[in-house]
Every structure is written in structure tokens, then in C-alpha cells.
Amino acid sequence: DTVVTQSPLSLSVTPGEPASISCRSSESLLHANGYNYLDWYLQKPGQSPQLLIYLGSNRAPGVPDRFSGSGSGTEFTLKISRVEAEDVGVYYCMQARQTRAFGQGTKVEIK
Amino acid sequence: EVQLVESGGGLVQPGRSLRLSCTASGLHFGDYAMTWVRQAPGKGLEWVGFIRAAAYGATTDYAASVKGRFSISRDDSKSIAYLQADSLKTEDTAVYYCNGRLVRGNDVSDIWGQGTMVVVSS
């Protein structure tokens, strides 16, 4: 099974500062079609998850452009250019190349 | 309004069965892949399984933790996806979310329900 591992597991960020979360896969998520099958989700406190980034680097509709996804193969990164108070919650990566699997989650809080 | 509404959760004894439903509205349900994701109390998200759209054969895939016990089906005429959970274990206790995903070219529609709680306990 393809396992994805996130780091760090928690992050405390000052508003306006950048933040970065890493997701490492045990196998390549790059398909022969050129797409990386890696999504990023945010689950805000008390809410259902919401899609932020799909296919590694595509921002979902309505997602602010301060969120960006990058990487290929086995190494991926979610970056928030300037963290805002509304960005608190738990961020998950999920591989969709094989039988899907979520990472452990990264809890982001505001300093 | 585009939405997914889960139902069917509740308290069930170990070894028994439960069927969860995910009812869609405001979208062309038949085009969407439907996924079930669960979250045990205080834990992270766990992918449970999904069913592709009929255009892709309505094929299914499951997490190892539920394979052989859970099955997912869909009734496109009613815009409902089902999760049949058999031989339930205490570790299946979780909020169960359904998710619908449609990718067309560079566009995506990704919708989540509000979740339904399943408690497996004697």
C-alpha cells in the first residue's frame, strides 16, 4: 500500500507569515499521463473537510491564491504565503494514485 | 443548492450491520465519483472506499481495514450512494462523511456532506 507521511504534525504561525507542510509518499504518485495524484484538504474545527489542491498543484475553485501546491513523484509541499486566522485547522494530504490514503494530518494554529 | 446529506448512522452492536446513505441534490449525481471517508473521535481522516461513475464502470475500491466487510453502491436514478457496513467492530466507530468528486479537464467539483455518526458498542 502507498503510504503518505506528513511533516510537521503541528505548526504555530504568526498571522501574515508563511507556512509550509510536507507530504512524502512511499511510492511515486506520478502517473504516465503526467499528473501527480496528490490532493490537499483542510478540515476547519467542527467542519467537514474541504479540498484545497488537487492533482498536486491545481487550486480548487474558491480557494485563495495564498495557497499553493508543488512537488512531483514522492515529495510534495503545501505552502500558505501569508497565514490568516481563518486558516486554522488540520491539513491533510491524500494520495490517489493507488488505493487512496490520507496522511496523518498537520494541525495549524495561530500564535 | 448543491449538497450531500448522509443518513443512517446510529448505535449498533458489534457484529451487526448498518447501511449509510448519501443523498445528493443540485448536481448531476451520475457524473460523480462517490467516496466515503471516516473520522474516529479525536483522530484523523481515514479513506474508506469509493465507487466510480457509471461511465467508468461504477467500479469500487476499499481500504484494507474494511475490505470484505464494507461495500459501496449507487443508485443514480435516486441520486444516492450507499455504504453497507457488515460485521461491525468497535474500531469502526466514527463520523462517516461522503464526498462527491467530478474532474473535467482542469475543473473540479468536490462536495462533502456534514457526516453521520456511527457508534459500535455493546
Interface residues (C-beta under 8 A of the other chain):
Chain A: D1 Y41 Q43 S48 P49 Q50 L51 Y54 L55 N58 A60 P61 V90 Y92 M94 T99 R100 A101 F102 G103 Q104 G105
Chain B: T35 V37 G44 L45 E46 W47 F50 D61 Y62 A63 A64 Y97 N99 V103 N106 D107 V108 S109 D110 W112 G113 Q114 G115
